[in-house]
Amino acid sequence: MKKGFSVKTLVATALGAALFFVLMKFISIPSPIPNTNFVVAYGVSTFFSVVFGPVCGALIAFIGHALTDATAGWGIWWSWVIGSAVCGFVPGLAKIDPEKGSITKKEWVSFVVFVLIANAIAWPVVSAVGDVVIYSEVFSTVLPQLALAFVTDSLVCLVVGGALIAAYAKTRTGKDTLE
């Protein structure tokens, strides 16, 4: 399915962005670290990224996060919105194909590696640099936020995104099967 940006992918992007927004806005668990929440929405962008391609996943996370910030009252925090886009993009590069009906151990390993790379780039790199350069934040202030985001968002992408991918794969039948 990752062959281009079709009408189907456009619809998936719109639905995914709306779902991401709702989940991020209304179903996020506050953490003890200020301005940082446990957000299940990243599992959605991970799923869509794997199924519909990395651009779809990036747009879902970018639009959903920007809408959440825009409606929260503090303005759009672009360093984190761009980090979300990275987090949504990179898992779609994993060598995993749920369309064939099953997922091999090698594919799961690829998925795990790409999710960890995504979160390592998104939070400790993109958002950290953005916070310091764009918003003149002190790095020692944002470090705990970025560390927590890396850990929790990695887990959400792996657990929620992985569960959605596995469930989706079970609904697909490979081209060489009669089931």
N, C-alpha and C positions, 0 to 999 in steps of 0.2 A: 504493500500500500504506500510505501514511502517514495513513490515515483514522481511526484510533482504536487503542485498546489491546485487540486481539482475543486469542483463545486462541493463535493463530499468533504474535502479537507477544510474548505471555507466554513461550511456548516458546523463541522466538528470544532473548529477554532472558536466560533461564536458561542456554541453551547459550552465548550470547555472554559472559556473566559468567564461566562456568566456563573458557572458552577464554582470556579476558582474564587471569584469575587464573593459569592454567598458563603462559601466555606471559610474564607479568610476573614470576612467581616463578622460572621456570626458564630463560627465554630472554631475558635482559637482559644487555647488555654494559656492564661498569663503565667509567666515565669517569675522567679524572684529577681531576675535581672531586668531593670527598667527598659521599656520600649522593645521588649523581645518576648514573643509568644511561641508556643508550640502550635504549629499550623498544619492541619491535615491537607490543606489545598495542594501542597507540593506533590502529593501522591497522584493527584488528578493530572497535573501537567506532565508528570513522568509517564503516566499511562498513555496519554494522548501523543506524547513525543515518540514513544516506541511504536505505537500503532499507526499514526498519521504522519510522522516525520518530525525532525528537530525544529523546523520553522514553526510548525503548528504548536508544539510544546512551548517554544519561546514566546510566541505571541499570546498564548493563553496566560502564561505567568506574568508577562509584561502588562497586558491589558487588565487582568484581574487585580494585580497588585496596585497598579496606578489608580484604578477605580476605588479600591479600598482606601488608599491614602487620601484621594480626593474627597471622599465622603466622611473621613474621620475627623476633619477639622484642623489638622496640623500641616496640611499641604502635602504635596507629593515629594517623597524622599527618594530622589532619582537614583542615588547610589544603590539603594536596596531594590528598587524596581528593576534596574539593569541587572543586578545580581540575581533576581528572580528569573529574568529572561535567560540568563546563562544556565541557571539551574534547570530550566525547562528545555533548553536546547540540547545540551550535551548527552542526556540519556538516549535521545533518538539516534545517536551515532553508534550505539552498542550493536554488536552482531547478534541480534535476537529477532526471531521471526515467529510471533504468535499465530500468524495466519495458517501455518502448517498444522496446527492442532495440538502440538506438544512442544515443550521447550527442553532442550538438552542441558546437562550440567555445564557444558562449555558455554552455552548461551547465557545461563544464569551467572556464571563467573564474569562474562563480558558485561552483563547488566550491572553487577555489583561494582566492578571497576569503574565503569563510566558514571555511575551515580556518585561514587566517592570523588572522582575527578571533578564532576560538575559542582559539587558542594565545596570542594577545596578551592576552586577558581571563583565561584560566586561570592562566597562570604569572606574568607581571609584575604582575597586579592581584590576583586572588583569593588565590593562594598567597603572594604577597609580603605583602599586608595580613594574612592569617591567620598567617603566621610571626611577624610583628612584634607583632601584637595578642594572639593566643592564646598563643604560645610565648615571647614576649619576646626573639625573636632580633634580632640586630643586622642592619640592612638590608644593610650592606656585606658581611656574611658570606653572606647568602642570594642576593645579586645574581648572582654567578657561576652558582649552581645554577639560578636562574630563567632566566637568559639561555641557558644550555645546554639547558634543558628546552624553551624556546620554539623554538630552532633545530632540535634533534633531533626533537622531537615533531611539529613542523610538517612536517618532511621525511618522517617515518614516515607521518603521516596522508595526505600527498599521494602518496607513492610506493606504500606498501603498501595503504592504503585505496583510492587511485585504481586500482591494479591489480586489486584485488578487485571494485570497482564495474564496471570495464571488462569483466572476465571474466564477471561476473554478467549484465551487459547483453547479452553475446553469447549467453547461454542463453535470453533472452527473445525472443519474437516480438511485434512490434507488432500492434495490432488491424487495421491496414490492409494486412497483408502475407500472402502465401500460404505463406511459408517456415516 
